[in-house]
Every structure is written in structure tokens, then in C-alpha cells.
Amino acid sequence: MDSIIIYGLVYSMTLALTAIGLSLTFGISGVANFAIGGLYVLAGYLPWLFISNFGIPYPVAVVMSLLISAIIGALIYQLILQRVRGYLLAEVIGTFAIGIAILETIRASGLVGFGAKIPPFIQGTTMLLGVPIDFQRIFIVLTALILIGGLWLFTRRTKVGLAFRGIAQNERTALAFGIESDRIAMLSLVAGSVLIAIAAITILPLGLIHVDNGYEVLIIAIAVGIVGGLESLPGIILASFILGFSQTLAAMFIGTHWIMVVFLAAIVIVLALRPSGLLGRFKEIEERV
Amino acid sequence: MTTAYRKERIDRGIKARSDDIFALSSYREALYLLVPRVLPVGLLLIVPAILLGIGETYWVKIIIMCCVFGALALSWDFMHSAGLLSLGQALFFGIGAYIAGALNASFNLPPYLTIPIATIAGGFLSTLLMSSVLRLRGIYFGIISFALSLMLARVIEATHLLGGTEGISGLATFPNIWVEVYLVVIAVLFCLFFFRRLINSDYGLVFRGMMENDRAVMSGGINIYWFKIQALFIGSTVCAFMGAFMVHYIGTVGISVFAMDYSILPVACVILGGPGTFAGPLIGAFLLVPVSELMRAFSTWRIVFYCVVLAFFVIAVPEGIFHFIQRRYHQLERKVEVEARQ
């Protein structure tokens, strides 16, 4: 029983951590970025490359990886999104294509050999409520909570954060208030990419890096967003808990290959009952349904 | 005295009032209209016969692949015209393929029975699977369809149903390559003209309305979910037919039918050709598929290639090459003699 709570908690926070990147970019500021799968794997893969091939120390490698993710986010905005802003199909297909291109380039180049792995922040395990748990999993929970709390304050208390929400609500009015929507949208893409990179660096040490992780991340982020309501941070947490615990239970009692089925079942049930997500608001119904 | 010439747009005299009502006064003007419509169809019907006549089968196989992906692209374009952004043509394709394969393997039904059954049953099953997420719009619907196709492959892998990872092999194939190529060519041409007709009918107007503004369609008292289900059914039967065809064409069915190629390449064909035109996606397929066949040696680099094409055309030529060609054709000029001044 304790182990279900602990693992469920850790897994829920893993889901929340992967979902907040998309939630910030697409949910809060309304700019599509479906390249997150590619960014996720790239951000996990780069530190491994730096450490194993160039002997760069781990903290430096992590910082470089975060910087590169930020630059890629800015480039995606400048090269693709800025040209097709407002035409959602083009935004979505363009970024989605870039994400898959990154993933498949990593796969095709064969650079991720078997055993690509980045080290955890601190090695070792500890006991929590009588359940063995490694420090990295505790870090995941802490990082997720800090980032969600920080994001909540950021989008409500700072000017830039309010601008993030402003351009999604009404871009013209935002412009009239002196918000440069192009700059804010680019910042939002940069921030979303960095969040995804942080998620990758925090989560990936738990296992081997694999290209298919990228597709999983995309599906997870979308599923959490749909269930919770993409623009609502409390919704993201609630959805992560629901999905995380139901998956932990499914994995324990039915079998691990049913995990993905739980996602879809959850999406279907939530959509049937509350089309805008559990904590989403009416505005989202118009956008999504 | 030298005769003077001036240039004149050919289409100006033909087009009466609008772009699709024509006033013809000579057989040459009729040809101007007929050539772009009849020539591609004629070529598609004649070229395979010529190639087979001279004993060339490699290019005939490429034409078959072009038609398969062309039909997937057509169905994508149709769904898109009805406001459904699908990223999972592989899902519908794979469902059709597995139904045909399973029927052939376990009940020993011949292809002329399995293909129609798989087409209809595949359409029903796909619609049933996706019907609950039809409430989602845009990318949300797209991602779920994309995820479902990846997931079904994993379920088959995990449960070892339907042959598991190895798939089912040794299935019935077509008697000869003539049947294969003409079946698929006629199917794709049928889809092309069927969709073009359908989308311009009153019934299709509802679909187009759903893409442009589904709120407005709803306020017109139309149940858009019911129409979305119909659009999904029509679109997915086409994919299921092609899946069933592919199974009997190569004689095996495995989890590769859910591969991303079948989801991404059709989208790339449509974006390259020009969404909403139906002829455009087919042109896109006949341009992209041969290139991708030539790149077969590079395996996964192909998906990178489609994605780069996709991203490039979305940004640089959002209207697609079909509109470009059409515009150029309408701008063709002829020389006419200037009447001598009195």
C-alpha cells in the first residue's frame, strides 16, 4: 500500500513535469509547440554526448544542454512560427514535423547507441515510509512542485507572465497595451523548451535514453493537458495524479503494457463527461471541441 | 504590309462570369479545358499498360505505391476538408490490413471477399475507435489518432494476438501484376472524382462548413458530431481499402502497417500538393513517393526527409503546388493577329 502511494506520487509528478512545457507554451500563451518530443530527447542526449565524448563535467554539460534547448526554441519561433502565426494548421504541422525530424535524425544517425544514459544528480537510495526510493525520484517530485509553483506565481505576479496569458486571450488588445506579442511568443517558446529540457534532465537518469521516449512524452503531455485542462496549472496537477495513480495501479495489477490504454480510457471518459477538461473553463470548449 | 500580333489570355474568352462556368466556341477551347483534366487520368490508365508491355515491373510497383499513398493523401485531404486534422492515417490503414489478413489466414477467404469486408469493417471499427474523441478539434484529435496507431502496434506486440511481432505471412496474393496495378489505379481515380463531387454537393457543403466555422454550422441546427462521424467513416474506409490491398499485394501483414510512414507521408503529399484540392495531394504523392522509394536504402532518414519537406512547404508554399500550376495554366497566352487599321 505504501509503495503504491510513493510510486504513484513519483509517477504523477513525472507526468506533471513533462506536461508543463506544453502547458506553458500552448495552453497559457497559445503558441503551438509540438516539437517537445524532439526537444526532450535532444536535451537528454546532449549531456550524454558532452560527458562521454568530450569529457565535459556534468553541471556544465547540463547548462549547455539547457542553453541549446533555449536556442532551438527561439529558432523554431523565428524560422517557422513567426511566418505562419495565426494559421493553426500550419503552426501545428510545422512544429510537429520539426519534432519528428529531430527524433528521427537522432535515430537514423545511430548516435544514441545502446546504453546512452545521463547520470542522476546524486547517486543512492533512501527509505521513505519503508519503501526504498532513489534520490533522483525525490528530485523529480521536488522539481515538479517547484516548477509548477514558480510558474503559477510567474503567470500571475510578474508582468512578463501576465503578458504570456495576455497574448493568448486577445493578441490585438495585448498589442494595444504595449505588449510585443512576437517577443512574448518567442519567450514563451524558449521557456517551454527549457522546461521540457529540465524535465528530460530530471527524468531521463532513471533509465536508458531511447528515441521512442520522445513520442511518449508528446502523448503524455497531450493526455495530461486534455484531462486537466491545458491552461490550468491546478488542472495539470490533478490530471497528473489521476493518470499517475491509475497507471501505477494498472501496472501493478494488470500489466505494464496496459499503461497506454489507461491514458486513452481516461481521455475518452473525461471528454464524455467534461469536454473542456476537469478544471478547464468555457473558453477552452470553444478552442478544443 | 507586316501583320502585327498581340498577346491574349486564353481563359478570358472561355470563362463566363465565374471560374467554373464556361462558354466554349471552338474545339480548341474545349481542348484547353479538357487537357488538364483528361490527360493525367489517361496517362495513369495507359502508362502502366505500356510499362508492363515492355516488361518493366519496377516502375509499375512504384506507380502502385504512389496510388496507395495518393489514396491515403486523398482521404487525409477529405477529412481535413471536413475539419478533422488526422495524423493517424496509419491507424485506419493498419486496421484494414489486419482485418483482411486475419480473415484470409483464419477463414481462408479469397482476396475478392476479404478486401470488401475489410474496407467496410475497417471503416466501422476505425469510426468506432475514434468516435469518442471526435469532440476534440484540431491538433488534439490529430495527436490522439497518431497515438492510437502507435499504441495498437504495441498492444499487438504485447498480447501476441494476430501473429504478434512476427505478423501473419503466407497470405493469398493477386493472380498477376495487371490486376494489382489496375485495381489500385481505378480505386484512386474513383476516390479522386468521388471526393471532388462529394465536397461540392450540398452534403459536402456541411463538411466544408465544419472546417470553416463549426460554431456556425451548429447554430444552423446541424448535429456536427453526426456529420463528423460520417466524414470519418468515408475517409477511413478509403484507408482501410488500401490497407487490405497492401496485405494481399505483399502477402504478409505485420505491425509495420502502423508505421509512421503511413501517417506522415500522406500529410506531406497533401501539404506539397495543396490542401483542399484533391488533385493536388495526388500530384504530391506522385512526386514524393518515387523520391522516397529511391531513398529506401536510407531507411529512417526518409521520415526526416518527409518532415523537412513538410516544414518547408508549410512555411514557403502554403497554398501547395497545385494552385501554383493552376494559376500558371490560366495565365497562358496566345498570339492573335491585330486587325489592320483602316
Interface residues (C-beta under 8 A of the other chain):
Chain A: A32 F34 L79 I80 R83 V84 Y87 L88 L89 A90 V92 I93 G94 F96 A97 I98 I100 A101 E104 T105 R107 A108 Y215 L218 I219 I222 I226 G255 H257 M260 V261 F263 L264 I267 V268 L271 A272 P275 E286 E287 R288 V289
Chain B: H80 L85 L87 S132 V133 R135 L136 R137 G138 I139 Y140 G142 I143 I144 A147 L148 L150 M151 R154 V155 E157 A158 T159 R215 M260 I264 V267 I271 P275 F298 S299 T300 W301 I303 V304 Y306 C307 V308 L310 A311 V314 I315 P318
